[in-house]
Amino acid sequence: MRWNNKKIKLQQNQGRTPPSAIRNLTGWLYTILVMMVLVGGFYWLINTPRFPIRHIDIAEQDKPAFEHISHQELEQARQDSMMGNIFSVNLNKVKARFEQIVWAENVEVSRIWPDTIAIRVDERQPLAHWNDKQLIDTQGKVFDATVADDLPSFYGTENSERLMVEQYKHLQSSVSSLGLNIEKLFCDERHAWQLLLNNGITVKLGRDDIRNRMTRFVAYWQHTLADQANQIEYVDMRYRNGFAVKLNKNVAEQTADEQQKK
């Protein structure tokens, strides 16, 4: 009889769902319900006409206005990229579109609750003409644009852009102490340097020890060369302890005539 009672109880239990299984099922249903609410809420946020973008703040960092970027370019970039409400607008897309503006060097985009998109733009600062075809900015980046400013000209090879910018800043600082400016800066494939000053004189610096050679030129100019500036075509600083000077054509011909008369 005891064995029969146990068998009957076992058969009765086989038809019931264990309490732990019910708890697990309830937990999964609750999780699914929460996820559905979250997904539904997300889609509601990105598609609702509420929370519109009411203000778009576009400005250059640390400056009151742009010098080269036009209002039309900014407006076109805004129309192309500013879609959706404050939650759904794609900030990466906005950033990429504004970076397509030629004069835009760096762009930062952020949301400001509850209804503003702030766009901060760093405008390129042109430093020189590049190989008579493009412009180069103060960061050594070459870009296609035109400018009315009176800029020097750089003539260099590919991948020498940043080096030329760095070298120019030092060389210009040196000659500015003489009241002069660099009109043209050359760096050939051998990395030999020379520059043309705004008084028409070329300075040949060669490949090595460029900055020390420039320092020596400044010293020689102050003590010797300045008084003869209108007679000089170029100054060659590629000598260890001195320099060579070539007189301009008119002075050279006059000197030759005088020597023949003697």
Helices and strands as residue ranges (DSSP letters): H 2-13, H 19-47, E 55-60, H 71-81, H 91-99, E 104-112, E 116-123, E 126-130, E 134-137, E 142-143, E 153-155, H 161-176, E 182-187, E 193-197, E 202-206, H 210-220, I 221-225, G 226-231, E 232-236, E 244-247, H 249-261
